[in-house]
């Protein structure tokens, strides 16, 4: 885990409050002075309170938005040459992220239609649904007939179908029951190993981040305040804010 996949330097993202016609007023910095490396094959947990800038950073890394200033480079080698980068995302709101009129088989096949016939895409989609544990007798059903955990499995299958090497998981289990959370986390860990994926795992829950993450990055008010290997962060947090987050975990005393 020593080859960088993403390099972030001096990254700022500012938003201006919007009126009906145009942006107006003082800009708010959602991300400020972010410096971060993400390494191939790792799970980087990104934690912090709601509004700390976690999802904004995820969108910037995916290219959904452009930074106000600073630089993001992908796959930099020793000379800084950029090579292929294939990102995907799994959202928290799994139902809203898919077309309710399609069967889940066609939901997963959708990204494949850019390069394959419908028959080929549907055949490939079957394999991804099998990998995430959706039984064959459910493939023809529409999303509304599935539980939250099953829907998240479908979303994960659709992300996999695009054959990414980097996936942003934006609060992927926070809306699920605790028992379902564990099964989804285990699935994500298995898929990461099988497909050699790199994850950015965004969560407000440090206890969940601890289970899946190799390293944890802590955000507060748009700033990245601490990045450590997971157990090092739990054993010896360097920042007062991190200690406060750890102290808030019911079963953990810091």
N, C-alpha and C positions, 0 to 999 in steps of 0.2 A: 504494500500500500504506500509506495513512495513516488508514483508517477502522478503528476497533477492532471486532473481532468478540467478543472475550472480555476482560473486565477482572477481574483477581484482586487482592484487597487483604487483606493481613495474615492469610493463610490458614494455619490449623493443622489437622492431623488427628492425633488420638491414638488408640491402641489399647491396651486392657488385656489382659494375658494371661488366657486363659479356662480355667476348670475345667470339669468336666462340666456343672454347673448354671448357672454365672454367671461374669461377668468378675471377675477378682481380681488384686490386686497393683498395682504402680506402672505408670502409663500410659507407653507409649512413643510419642514424637512421630515419626510417619512423614513428615509435612510440617510445617515450622515457619516462620512469618513469610514466606510466599510472596507476593511482589508481582510481577505479570506482566501484560503486555498481549499479546494475540495479534491480529494484524491480518488483515483480510479479504484472501484471495488469497495469503497467504504460506505457506511451509513453515517451521515452527519446529522445529528439531531439539532434542530433549531428551536430553542425554547424562549419563552418570555410571556408576559401578560398580554391580554387583548389590546391591540393598538400599538404594540411595540415596534411594528414594522416587519414582522416575520413574513407575512404573505406578500408584501411589497417586494422584499428581496427575492422571494421565489419567482414572482412574475418577471422581475428584471433578469434573473438567470435564464429563464425560459425564452426571453426575447419578446414577451407579451407587451412590455413597456420599455422605453429607452431611458437610460440614466440622464439626470440633469448635468452631471459631470462625473469624471472618473472613467474607469476602463474595466471591461470584462473580456477576458480572453479564454478561449476553449482549446483544450488539448495543446497547450504550449509545450514544444520540445525545447531543447537547449538553446536553439536559435530563435525561439519565439514563433515558429511557423504554426499556423492554424490548420487543423485537419478536421475531419468529419465529426459532427456533434449532433446526436439524435435525442432530443429531449421529449418527455411526455409528462403528464400530470394526472394525479388522481385527487379529485376534490372531496371535501367533506359531504356536500349535498349530492349524494349519489343519484337520486331520482331526477333532479333538475339537470343533471349532466348528460342525460340520454333522451333520445326521441321516444316519447311514450307510445307512438303508433307502430313502432317496429317490434318484432320479436327480439329476444336477447341475442339470438344467433345473428340477426341482421345488424344489431347494435355493434357487436364485436367485429362483424365483417366490414362495417363502414369504412374504416381507414384503409382497408386493403383494396377497395374499389379503384383507388388511384392507379394501381399497377396491375390489377388482376380482373378477370371476368367475374361476374356475380357468382357463378358456380364455383370457381376456384377460391374466391374470397370466403364463401360460406363453408367450404370444405376445410380451409385453414382455420376458420373461426371455431370449428368444432374442437380442434386440438387445444386451443387456448381455453375454451370453456371447461374441457376435461382437466387441464392443468390447475384451474382454480377451484375445482370441485363442484361444478354445476352439473347435475345429472342429466342425461340425454333426454329424459321425458319432460324436462323443463325448457328445452331450447326453443320451442315454438311459442312459449308464453311471452306476454308483454310485461314490461317492467313493473307495473302496478301490482302484479300478483306475487311479487317477491318480497321477502323480509329485507330489513336494512342491511344485515350481514350478507345476504345473497346478492343484493344489488351492488354492494361494494366489491364482491368477487367478480361480478360482471364488468364493473368499471376497471378493475385491475386487468382482466382479460383483454379488454379493449385497448388499454395502454400497452400491454405486451404485444398486441397484434401489429403495432407500428414498429416493432423491433428496436426499441430505444436502447441507449446505453446510460441514460440519466433520467431518473423519474423524481419529480417533486411530489411528495405525499403531503397534501395540505390538510392537516387535522383529519386523517383518514379514518380514525376509529373513535373520535370524540363523541359522536352521536349514537354510538352502539352500546349495548349492554356489556357489562364487564366480561362475562363468559364469552361473548362474541368477539370482543376486542382481542382476547388472547388467541382465538383461532385465526383471526385476520393477521395479527402480528406474526404468528408462526408461518402462515402462508407467505407473507412478504419476505420473511427470512429465507424460506426454502427457494422461492423464486429468484431472490437476489443471487444466491449461490448457483442455481441452475443456469441462469442467463448472464451471469457476470455483470450485474447491474450496479450502478452507483445511485444511492438514494439521498435526497435531502428530505428529512422527516420533520415536518413542522408540527409542533404541538405546544400547548400550554402546560402539559402534564409531565413533569420531570420523571415521575416513576415509570411512565410508559417509555419515555426517551431512553431511560436507563436500560430497558430490556433489549432494545433493538439497535442502539447506537454504538459505533466505535468511538466517536468523539461527540462532544456536545458544545454547541455555540450558544451563548446566552445574549439575548437582546434586551435593551431597555431604552425606551423613548427614541428609537431609531439608531441607537449606537450598539455596536458589538462590544460588550464589556468583558467577555471572557470566552476563551476556547481551550478546552482541555480534553484529553482522553477521558472516557466516561467515568471509570472508577477513580481516576485521579481527581476529577471534579467533585465527586461525592466525598472522597476522603479528605481533600484539602482545597476547598473552594477559595479562590483568591480575592473575590470581590464581595462586598457587603450585600449587594443585591442578590448575588447567587446564594449566599448564606440564608437570606430571607426566603428565597424560593424553596430551598431545601427544608427550612424550618416549617414551611407551610404544608409539607407532606405529612399526613396524619401519623403514619407509622415510623417516621424518621426523626431523630433528634440530632441537631447539628451543634 
